[in-house]
Amino acid sequence: MSLVEAAKYYNSFEAGLAQSRLEEAGIDSVLFDLEMATYGIGLSIPVRLMVLDDDLLIATRVLHSPD
């Protein structure tokens, strides 16, 4: 199994909220490039929310479902 990108966020707070939603749904995830998004050098490097490829479909549904 490999990690795939479920979503991108340009705000570390939103990325953390999305990761919490996945955790509540029982889906493990990892945030990539979190430190780069808050580095503050004027670049827009997104935080990538990564999940296992087997979990991508369910993760996408969880992230796009209304609260």
C-alpha positions in Angstrom: 0.0 0.0 0.0 1.2 3.5 -0.7 0.2 7.0 0.4 -1.9 9.2 -1.9 -3.0 12.8 -1.6 -6.6 13.1 -0.4 -6.6 16.9 -0.2 -4.5 20.1 -0.2 -4.8 23.0 2.2 -3.1 26.4 2.2 -4.0 26.8 5.9 -2.5 24.5 8.6 -5.6 24.9 10.8 -7.9 23.7 8.0 -5.6 20.8 7.4 -5.7 19.8 11.0 -9.5 19.9 11.1 -9.7 17.7 8.0 -7.3 15.3 9.6 -9.5 15.2 12.7 -12.5 14.4 10.6 -10.7 11.5 9.0 -9.6 10.3 12.4 -13.2 10.3 13.7 -14.1 8.2 10.7 -11.4 5.7 11.6 -9.1 6.7 8.7 -5.4 7.1 9.4 -3.7 10.1 7.7 -0.5 12.1 7.6 0.1 15.8 6.9 3.0 16.5 4.6 4.7 19.8 4.2 3.1 21.3 7.3 6.3 23.1 8.3 6.7 24.5 4.8 3.2 26.1 4.8 4.1 28.1 7.9 7.6 28.9 7.0 6.6 32.5 6.1 8.9 33.2 3.1 6.0 34.2 0.9 5.7 30.9 -0.9 2.4 29.1 -1.2 3.3 25.5 -0.5 0.1 23.6 0.4 -0.2 21.1 3.3 -1.0 17.7 1.7 -3.3 15.4 3.6 -2.2 11.9 2.7 -4.0 8.6 3.2 -3.5 5.0 2.2 -4.5 4.3 -1.4 -7.1 1.8 -0.2 -8.8 4.5 2.0 -8.8 7.3 -0.7 -12.4 6.9 -1.8 -13.9 6.8 1.7 -11.6 9.7 2.8 -12.7 11.8 -0.1 -16.4 11.2 0.8 -15.7 12.1 4.4 -13.9 15.3 3.5 -16.6 16.4 1.0 -19.6 15.5 3.1 -21.5 18.3 4.9 -20.9 18.4 8.7 
